[in-house]
Amino acid sequence: MKFFDQIKQRVSKTTPKDLTMRQVFSVSKGKAFPSWKQWKQLPRVLNPLERRVLLGCLSAMVISLVWIGGWYVATHRTEIPTAGGTYTEALIGEPQYINPLYATSSDVDADLTRLVYSGLLKWDPTQGLIFDLASNIAVSEDGKTYTVTIRDNAYFHNGDPVRARDVIFTIDAIQNPQYRSPLAVSFRGVLVSQVDDKTIAFQLEEPFAPFLSTLTVGILPADVWGDIEPRNAPLASRNLEPVGSGPYRFSKFTKDKSGTILSYTLKRNEGYYGEQPLVGELVFKFYADADEAIRALENRNVEGVSFVPSDAEPEVEKNHSVTLLRPSIPREIVLYFNPDQQAAFDTAELRKAIAMAIDKTAVLNAAVHGHGRVIDAPILPGMIGEHPDVAKIAQDIAGANTLLDALYPKPEGAAYRLPSKDATEGELTFTVKTVQSPEFVQAAQTLADQLKAIGIRLDIVSVPGEEFFASVIDPRDYEMLLTGVLLGVDPDPYPFWHSSQAREGGLNLAQYGNRKADTLLEEARSATDAETRATKYREFQDLLAADIPAIFLYQSTYSYAISTKVRNVTIDRIATPADRFANVTSWYV
């Protein structure tokens, strides 16, 4: 009331004829606050300056109240996920076999198969292998028999229950050479039998520690596929119109006039036995390469991209409608020596000198902008058998030159060494082959720059990805090979380092042969005790570190762009690219 008292004193000196002021100050002594009628007359009493001050105070009060209200709502709001909505993602390639028998040959097929089908086990980013269709697994004491019970509430998308006969049909199909499944090697020598309608027994010839990881393969419904001749299975329309038991079911696809599939739609499986998916519809559109997919993202034709190459990451990060995720993936980038193609690599000193010339951190930064970590062994951190104390070769240009001086003289003033001790002309030159992609070409160029410092010329040959396996890897047509190796769920190095895998069709890319290493790998595979297996793997890695048949450079991450409208997407690590959908049932828009 002091404010009104002061005005009243000031006005009392003016003429009493001002009825407006009289109304303002005609406050009875019993009232503690002016009436609304008196408040309405206030603007006529105040001078211009006072009116501006009052208006500013009121505005500040309103703004403060709005800000406080907004802050309270923002900090006390609970977001409740609801089912529905659509997410559209670009995939690089075109679907052909949405079928667990063949899907491993294509990332597109593997992505869609992961969503449509489910296996006895599945890979979880935090827990590793967990039950999926299986409700229980019992392993015999000798490690040769695995008895699996199927959950009672699992149904295929057509309403049929998942039974033991479906599992048996799937494994038999994988093993049948007429189906030509690339998974056949994983189930070689495995006998599968039915115990009852919901129980299956797998009988192995010998204990095989990584066996559980093979049980992530999707299960086919026997009633849907049983009437198709095995040799005709790759041609069946059901490869594109699948019936599985996973969290999403096939809805439709569209084609252009030439028959090319343009889009593929999945809808949530409301009869799913696990956590009900929230996103109602997943739409996938297909592009020939990453550049086209990223242009589609920029043009808002899609909301996410399945894979973003390292050279495109800076541009994608500018797009505020997507989040660029970089989960770790068990993919290691390795430089292999092939002594069968280049006899000079039989010399241990040459291999060691090359290893001493390489700055792995510089290669990592150049190839993938530092998104990854340097490695020194084939078994990655966090995997069974990881070996942090394995011998490491640090960059030492002077030491590398000292090793090479006795083998390959370097004329004074020359950039490169002579190709042999007795040569008088020429240059010490080796060729590295790699896949035609920005990451690998940049990594190869960085290696070439580093080897120049020790007088070695490295010529780079990049080969298109679709030709790489058939023309380079399978025939072992390379002196040095720079490539990536995806280890998968289990780190078993046997396929990549056992001497039996050096032949055509195997993946021993260094043509490495060491009897002690073979024995360790064989013993580790059959060990039922995890610590025994880990010890064998560490001993094996010590042999590799001493022999240097290859140089382990770095472990990369997997870059995935997903729409910001899709919530609750947590992907810290994956075992395969399709594992980005491991927690898809928790996503919502």
Buried (B, 14 or more C-beta within 10 A) or exposed (E): EEEBEEBBEEBEEEEEEEEBBEBBBEBEEEEEEBEEEBEEBBEEBBEEEBBEEBEEEEEEEEEEEEEEEEEEEEEEEEEEEEEEBBBBBBBBBBBBBBBBBBBBEBBBBBBBBBBBBBBBBBBBBEEEBEBBBBBEBEBBEEBBBBBBBBBEEBBBBEEBBBBBBBBBBBBBBBBBEEBEBEBBEBBEEBEBEBEEEBBBBBBBEEBBBBBBBBBBBBBBBBBBBEEBEBEEBBEBEBBBEBBBBBBBBBBEBEEEEEEEBEBBBBBBBEBBBBEEBBBBBBBBBBBEEBEEBBEBBEEEEBBBBBBBBBBBBEEBBEBEEBBBBBBBBBBBBBBBBBBBBBEBBEEEEBBBBBBBBBBBBBBBBBBBBEBBBBBBBBBBEEBBBBBEEBEBBEBBBEBBBBBBBEBBBBEEEEEBBBBEEEEEEEBBEBBBBBBBBBBBBBBBBBBBBBBBEBBBBBEBBBBEEEEBEEEBBEEBBBBBBBBBBEBBBBBBBBBBBBBEBBEEEBBBBBBBBBEEBBBBBBBBBBBBEEEBBBBBBBBBBBBBBEBBBBBBBBBBBBBBBBBEBBBEBEBEBBBBBBBBBBBBBBBBB
